[in-house]
Amino acid sequence: MAGSGQPIGVLVAVGSAVFEAELLAAADQGRLHVVRRCVDVPDLLATAATRQADAAIVSAQLRGIDATVVARLQREDVQVFGMTELVDGGRSPDEDRLRQLGVGRVIDAGRLPLLEELVDEACTEGLGARATPSWNPTDHADAERQNGDARGPVLAVWGPTGAPGRTTVACGIAAAGAELGRRTLLVDADVYGGSVAAMLGLLDESSGLLAASRAANQGALRHDALIRSARTVAPMLRVLTGLPRADRWVEVGSILIGRVLDAAAEVSDAVVVDCGFNLESDEELSYDTAAPRRNGATIEALERADTVVVVGAADPVSLGRLIRAVHELRTVLPQVTPHVVLNRSRAGLGWSDDEMAAMVTRATGLPVTATLPADQPACDQALVHGRTLTECAPESRLARRLEALAAELLGLPLPTRQVRRRRAETAR
């Protein structure tokens, strides 16, 4: 980053914009000097990676400019400015798109005489690098919040390999949150093998997560676009379905999943994210900080979540995996204090719930938030019918425990016995 009084290197990449010649002249005066006039996005990113420039000026006319490009520039400590044409009596529509892409400062061509001052301020103070896209809460009437909060909580469900029941718990918490009166969005963010759509009978549909990610990358993920990408499975429950094939993980990186979750939190009273199991770094690509990371989406979701739930199955092999997973999570994200949930507890193990909870607490230092009973008949019934446990077996022990867990994590009151009875009668 250029210090006070030092020259400031500028990259200019505005495509076919009519103001390019004027901009090049303004960017080569005073402390500013043009490092390179970039003809396209690859040229821009390659030059930024050399760390010769302190700022980049882009326009909406640059072919291929998207949120991922802006984020990569910012990761190279390049301050990103947007430039638009001067519009009489208003502002250019390009300004909104540039801001949605994450460009922190947008100026029009009429302010070119102030360019040195604006760039100097950003490079000196480090401002404008990471701007959050602004969302219009009136984009969709159905996005109005019931509780008046500006943002719903994000709850991420994660766990080690071995199918401990992450998706079952995520679906159960989301369905319970919806039954408790909260507009809930369930996001299938498992980049290895998302199964929410199959569990809920949402087959032969395009991926809601991919659609939302594409819109986010183009700066078009407004509330109505996100809601259109989600499937409605219950009056208060929507689902962003996951990847149709595991090899499409490259389309959902950490940058885009972060934007999707931010938008989801603004249109929902609660967001539940079903995460993949893997947190490890790709050692073959570790030298290349710009390369896509398969586990980046999982790490980003866990980092952005207000509450993290770690699920482990209640058997000797799975408990060992759970303990190692908690330590791995604390290594990768030391700021996260997860809630530990033991799943599929059963009498045949010979251990009581208290004994297993004490074992996990001794090994991890964390209390066990909940122990969920094994209830294969209820799970089978829900899976065969493509419905949630709350719909198929609302009075089952597992559904009741999941409802209590959702109420605790989301800070909601449990329904009365009469409400539960009416719900069970409706399900029958």
C-alpha positions in Angstrom: 0.0 0.0 0.0 1.4 3.4 -1.0 2.2 5.6 2.0 1.8 9.3 2.3 3.8 11.2 -0.3 4.7 8.1 -2.3 3.7 7.4 -5.9 0.4 5.5 -6.4 0.3 2.9 -9.1 -3.0 2.7 -10.9 -4.5 0.0 -13.2 -7.0 1.1 -15.7 -9.5 -1.5 -17.0 -12.7 0.1 -18.3 -13.3 -1.8 -21.5 -15.0 0.2 -24.3 -16.0 3.1 -22.0 -16.0 6.5 -23.8 -14.2 8.2 -21.0 -11.1 5.9 -21.2 -8.7 8.5 -22.8 -9.7 11.2 -20.3 -9.3 8.7 -17.4 -5.8 7.7 -18.6 -4.7 11.3 -18.6 -6.1 12.0 -15.2 -4.6 8.8 -13.7 -1.1 9.9 -14.8 -0.9 13.2 -12.9 0.5 14.2 -9.6 1.2 11.2 -7.4 -0.7 8.9 -9.7 0.9 6.9 -12.4 -0.6 4.3 -14.7 1.0 1.0 -14.2 -0.9 -0.6 -17.1 -3.9 -0.1 -19.3 -5.5 -3.6 -19.0 -7.3 -4.8 -22.1 -9.3 -7.6 -20.3 -9.9 -9.3 -16.9 -7.0 -11.8 -17.2 -4.6 -8.9 -18.0 -6.0 -7.0 -15.0 -5.7 -9.9 -12.6 -2.2 -10.9 -13.8 -0.9 -7.4 -13.3 -2.5 -7.0 -9.9 -0.8 -10.2 -8.8 2.6 -8.6 -9.4 1.8 -6.1 -6.6 3.0 -3.2 -8.7 -0.4 -1.3 -8.3 -2.1 0.2 -5.4 -5.5 0.9 -7.1 -7.6 -0.3 -10.0 -10.2 1.6 -11.8 -12.8 -0.5 -13.5 -16.1 0.1 -15.3 -19.3 -2.0 -16.0 -18.2 -2.0 -19.7 -15.2 -4.3 -18.8 -16.2 -7.7 -20.2 -16.1 -10.4 -17.6 -16.1 -8.1 -14.5 -17.9 -9.8 -11.7 -17.8 -10.2 -7.9 -15.1 -12.8 -8.0 -12.8 -10.5 -10.0 -13.4 -7.6 -7.6 -12.7 -9.9 -4.6 -9.4 -11.2 -6.1 -8.2 -7.6 -6.7 -9.0 -6.8 -3.0 -7.1 -9.9 -1.9 -4.0 -8.4 -3.7 -4.4 -5.3 -1.5 -5.6 -3.3 -4.6 -8.1 -0.6 -3.8 -10.9 -0.9 -6.4 -12.7 2.1 -7.8 -15.7 2.1 -10.2 -16.0 4.7 -13.0 -19.3 5.6 -14.7 -20.3 8.0 -17.4 -21.6 11.4 -16.4 -25.4 11.3 -16.6 -27.4 14.6 -16.7 -30.0 14.9 -14.0 -29.3 11.6 -12.2 -26.8 8.8 -11.7 -25.7 6.1 -14.1 -27.4 2.6 -13.7 -23.8 1.2 -13.9 -23.2 2.5 -10.3 -25.7 0.1 -8.8 -24.2 -2.8 -10.6 -20.6 -1.9 -9.6 -21.7 -1.6 -5.9 -23.4 -4.9 -6.1 -20.2 -6.5 -7.3 -18.4 -5.2 -4.2 -16.8 -2.0 -5.6 -16.6 0.3 -2.6 -16.2 3.6 -4.3 -17.9 4.6 -7.5 -17.3 8.0 -9.2 -18.5 9.5 -12.4 -16.4 10.9 -15.2 -17.3 14.4 -14.1 -15.2 14.0 -11.0 -12.0 13.1 -12.8 -10.2 16.3 -11.6 -10.6 14.9 -8.1 -9.2 11.5 -9.0 -5.9 11.9 -7.3 -7.4 13.1 -4.1 -10.0 10.2 -4.0 -7.4 7.5 -4.8 -4.9 9.0 -2.3 -7.5 8.9 0.5 -8.4 5.3 -0.2 -4.8 4.1 -0.4 -3.7 6.0 2.7 -6.6 5.0 4.9 -7.2 1.5 3.4 -10.8 2.3 2.7 -13.1 1.0 0.0 -11.4 -2.4 -0.4 -14.2 -4.5 1.0 -17.7 -3.1 0.7 -20.8 -5.1 1.4 -23.4 -4.9 -1.4 -26.4 -2.8 -0.4 -29.7 -4.6 -0.4 -33.1 -2.9 -0.8 -35.5 -4.4 1.8 -38.4 -3.4 -0.4 -37.2 -5.6 -3.3 -39.8 -8.2 -2.4 -42.9 -7.9 -0.2 -42.4 -11.4 1.2 -39.0 -10.5 2.5 -40.3 -8.2 5.2 -39.2 -9.3 8.6 -41.7 -10.4 11.2 -39.6 -9.5 14.2 -38.2 -6.2 12.8 -34.6 -7.3 13.0 -32.3 -6.2 10.2 -30.8 -9.7 9.8 -31.8 -13.2 10.7 -29.4 -15.5 12.5 -27.3 -17.9 10.5 -26.9 -21.4 11.9 -24.4 -23.7 10.3 -24.6 -27.5 10.8 -21.3 -29.3 10.4 -19.7 -32.6 11.4 -16.9 -35.0 10.6 -16.9 -37.6 7.8 -18.8 -40.8 8.3 -22.4 -39.6 7.8 -23.1 -38.6 11.4 -26.5 -37.1 10.4 -25.6 -33.6 9.5 -28.4 -33.3 6.9 -31.0 -34.9 9.1 -30.2 -32.4 11.9 -30.1 -29.4 9.5 -33.4 -30.4 8.0 -34.9 -31.0 11.4 -33.8 -27.7 12.9 -35.0 -25.8 9.8 -38.4 -27.5 9.8 -38.8 -27.0 13.5 -37.8 -23.3 13.2 -40.5 -22.9 10.5 -43.1 -24.7 12.7 -42.2 -22.3 15.5 -43.2 -19.4 13.3 -39.9 -18.2 11.8 -39.4 -17.7 8.1 -36.6 -20.2 7.6 -34.3 -20.7 4.7 -32.4 -24.0 4.5 -29.2 -23.9 2.4 -27.6 -27.0 1.1 -23.9 -26.0 0.9 -22.3 -29.5 1.0 -19.9 -29.3 -1.9 -19.2 -33.1 -1.7 -22.6 -34.6 -1.7 -25.6 -32.4 -1.0 -28.7 -34.5 -0.3 -31.3 -32.0 1.0 -33.2 -32.0 -2.3 -33.4 -35.8 -2.3 -34.5 -36.0 1.3 -37.3 -33.5 0.7 -38.4 -35.0 -2.6 -37.2 -32.0 -4.6 -36.0 -33.9 -7.6 -35.3 -32.9 -11.2 -34.9 -29.3 -10.3 -32.1 -26.9 -11.1 -29.8 -26.1 -8.2 -31.0 -23.1 -6.2 -27.5 -22.6 -4.7 -25.9 -22.4 -8.2 -28.6 -20.0 -9.4 -28.1 -17.7 -6.4 -24.3 -17.9 -6.7 -24.4 -16.9 -10.4 -26.6 -14.0 -9.5 -24.2 -13.0 -6.7 -21.3 -13.1 -9.1 -23.0 -10.8 -11.5 -24.1 -8.4 -8.8 -27.8 -9.3 -9.4 -28.6 -11.2 -6.2 -31.4 -9.0 -4.9 -34.1 -10.3 -2.5 -36.5 -11.2 -5.3 -33.8 -13.2 -7.2 -32.9 -15.1 -4.0 -36.5 -15.9 -3.3 -37.0 -17.1 -6.9 -34.0 -19.4 -6.5 -35.4 -21.1 -3.4 -38.1 -23.8 -3.4 -41.0 -23.6 -1.0 -41.5 -26.9 0.9 -43.8 -25.5 3.7 -45.6 -22.2 4.4 -42.6 -20.9 6.4 -39.8 -23.0 5.0 -37.8 -22.5 1.8 -34.8 -24.5 0.5 -31.8 -23.5 -1.6 -31.1 -26.9 -3.2 -27.4 -28.0 -3.5 -25.1 -29.0 -6.3 -26.5 -31.5 -8.8 -23.0 -32.9 -9.3 -20.0 -32.7 -6.9 -17.7 -31.5 -9.8 -19.5 -28.2 -9.9 -18.0 -27.1 -6.6 -15.9 -24.6 -8.5 -19.0 -22.5 -9.1 -19.6 -22.0 -5.4 -16.5 -20.5 -3.8 -16.1 -18.7 -0.5 -16.7 -15.3 -2.0 -20.1 -16.3 -3.5 -21.3 -18.4 -0.6 -20.6 -15.4 1.7 -22.8 -13.2 -0.4 -25.6 -15.7 -0.7 -25.7 -16.2 3.1 -25.7 -12.4 3.7 -28.6 -12.0 1.3 -30.4 -15.1 2.9 -30.0 -13.6 6.4 -31.7 -10.4 5.1 -34.8 -12.1 3.7 -35.3 -14.7 6.4 -35.9 -14.9 10.1 -33.4 -17.8 10.3 -30.9 -19.4 7.9 -29.8 -23.0 8.4 -26.8 -24.2 6.4 -26.0 -27.8 5.8 -22.2 -27.8 5.4 -19.7 -30.3 3.9 -17.4 -32.2 6.2 -14.0 -31.2 5.0 -12.0 -28.3 6.4 -8.5 -29.2 5.2 -6.4 -27.1 2.8 -5.5 -28.2 -0.7 -1.8 -28.6 -0.3 -1.2 -28.9 -4.1 -2.7 -25.4 -4.6 -1.5 -23.8 -1.4 1.2 -21.8 -3.3 -1.5 -20.1 -5.4 -3.7 -17.9 -3.2 -6.0 -17.1 -6.2 -6.8 -20.8 -7.0 -10.3 -22.0 -6.1 -10.5 -24.0 -2.9 -13.1 -26.8 -2.7 -13.4 -26.4 1.1 -13.6 -22.6 1.0 -17.4 -22.6 0.9 -17.6 -24.7 4.1 -15.1 -22.6 6.0 -16.8 -19.4 4.9 -20.2 -20.6 6.0 -18.8 -21.6 9.4 -17.0 -18.3 9.8 -20.0 -16.3 8.9 -22.5 -18.3 11.0 -23.8 -16.8 14.3 -24.2 -20.4 15.6 -22.2 -23.5 14.7 -23.6 -27.0 15.5 -21.2 -29.9 15.3 -23.0 -33.2 14.8 -21.4 -36.6 15.8 -23.0 -40.0 15.9 -23.2 -41.8 19.3 -21.0 -44.8 18.7 -17.3 -45.5 19.5 -15.9 -44.8 16.0 -18.0 -41.7 15.5 -17.3 -40.3 18.9 -13.6 -40.4 18.1 -14.2 -38.7 14.8 -16.3 -36.1 16.6 -13.6 -35.3 19.1 -11.0 -34.9 16.4 -13.4 -32.8 14.4 -13.9 -30.3 17.2 -10.2 -29.8 17.6 -9.8 -29.4 13.9 -12.6 -26.8 13.8 -10.9 -24.9 16.6 -7.6 -25.0 14.8 -9.1 -23.7 11.5 -11.5 -21.2 13.1 -10.4 -20.5 16.7 -13.0 -17.8 17.2 -15.8 -20.3 16.8 -17.3 -22.0 19.9 -19.6 -24.7 18.6 -22.6 -26.4 20.1 -22.0 -30.2 20.2 -24.9 -32.5 19.3 -24.8 -36.3 19.7 -27.0 -38.1 17.2 -28.5 -41.6 17.0 -28.2 -42.4 20.7 -29.6 -45.9 21.5 -29.8 -48.2 24.5 -27.9 -51.0 22.7 -24.6 -49.2 23.0 -24.6 -49.8 26.8 -23.8 -46.1 27.5 -26.2 -43.6 28.9 -26.5 -40.1 27.3 -24.9 -38.6 30.4 -21.9 -40.9 30.1 -21.3 -40.1 26.4 -21.8 -36.4 27.1 -19.2 -36.5 29.9 -16.8 -38.3 27.6 -17.0 -35.7 24.9 -16.8 -32.8 27.5 -13.6 -34.3 29.0 -12.0 -34.6 25.6 -13.1 -31.3 24.1 -13.9 -29.0 27.0 -17.3 -28.3 25.5 -20.7 -29.3 27.0 -23.0 -31.4 24.9 -26.0 -29.2 23.9 -28.3 -32.0 22.9 -28.5 -35.8 22.5 -30.8 -37.0 19.8 -32.3 -40.5 19.9 -32.1 -43.0 17.1 -35.5 -43.1 15.5 -35.1 -45.0 12.2 -38.9 -45.6 11.6 -39.6 -41.9 11.8 -36.6 -41.1 9.5 -37.6 -43.8 7.0 -41.2 -42.5 6.9 -40.0 -38.9 6.2 -37.4 -40.1 3.6 -39.9 -42.3 1.7 -42.5 -39.5 1.6 -40.0 -36.8 0.8 -41.2 -34.7 3.8 -39.7 -33.3 7.0 -39.9 -35.1 10.3 -42.2 -32.4 11.6 -44.7 -33.2 8.9 -44.5 -37.0 9.0 -43.9 -37.7 12.7 -44.4 -34.6 14.8 -44.8 -36.6 18.0 -41.8 -38.8 17.5 -39.0 -38.5 20.1 -36.6 -37.3 17.5 -38.9 -34.6 16.1 -39.6 -33.4 19.7 -35.9 -33.2 20.5 -35.1 -31.4 17.3 -37.9 -28.9 18.1 -36.4 -28.3 21.5 -32.9 -27.9 20.0 -34.2 -25.4 17.4 -36.0 -23.4 20.1 -32.9 -23.3 22.2 -30.5 -22.3 19.4 -32.9 -19.7 17.9 -34.1 -18.3 21.2 -37.8 -19.3 20.7 -40.5 -20.5 23.0 -41.7 -24.1 22.7 -45.3 -24.6 21.6 -47.9 -25.8 24.1 -49.1 -29.4 24.2 -52.4 -28.4 22.6 -50.5 -27.0 19.6 -48.5 -30.2 19.3 -51.7 -32.3 19.4 -53.3 -30.3 16.6 -50.1 -30.6 14.6 -50.0 -34.3 15.0 -53.7 -34.6 14.0 -53.0 -32.5 10.8 -50.0 -34.8 9.9 -52.3 -37.9 10.1 
